[in-house]
């Protein structure tokens, strides 16, 4: 298992190698889907009681870093 951050892990043997929370079978995308469907952070924590608020923060930071990459344009 590799650690992308303290809370985001990737294990090729788990969830198809998709990023998960602290080695659990809760995928980053699962949390994003819940937030995108309109659930508040508190509701996500109620829906997935093994999560901590720091896990949700880690997911948002992880996704922001993945999306904020430079795009090179040929001149």
N, C-alpha and C positions, 0 to 999 in steps of 0.2 A: 504494500500500500504506500502511495506517495502522498505527501502533505502539500497542498497548494498554499494553505495558510494554516493557522492553528486549528481551524474548524472545518475547512473544506478538504476532503480526502478523495483520492481516486484509487480504486482497486479494480484491476482488470477482471477479477473473479466475482465482482459484485455490481449489480445493476448495469451490466454491459460496459463497465469502465467509465460510466458517467460520474461527474462530480457529485459527491454526497456530503452529508453533514456528519462529522466526527465518526466516520466508519459505520454509521447506521445506514439503513436502507431508505433513508429520506433523501431524495435527490434535490439538488439545487432547483431544478426545473419544477419540482412539486411545490416548493415554496413560492416560486415566481408565479406559477399558475394560480395559486390561492390568492396572492396579492393582486394579480391582474383581474381576478373575478370579483374584486371589491372587498375582500376581507381585510379587516384592520390587523395590525400586528398582534393585538390582544386576541383576536379571533383565530389567527393562525396558531398562536400558542395554545389555545384551547383545543383546536382541531388536532394538533400534533403535540401532545403533552411532554414528549421527550425533548422537545426543542427548548432553547433558551433565547432570550432577546438578543444576546450576542451572536447567535447563529443566524438570525435574520439579518443583522447588520453585516455579518461576514458575507452572506449571499449577495447583498446589494453591492458591497465593495468589490467582490469577485466579478460580478457581471459588469460593473462599471469599468473595471480594468480591462476586461475582455473586449469591450466595445470601443474603448478609447485607445485606438491604435492609429498610428500615422498612415495616411494613404499617399503613396508616391504617384505622382503624375508625370508622365513622359512629356518633355518639352519639345 
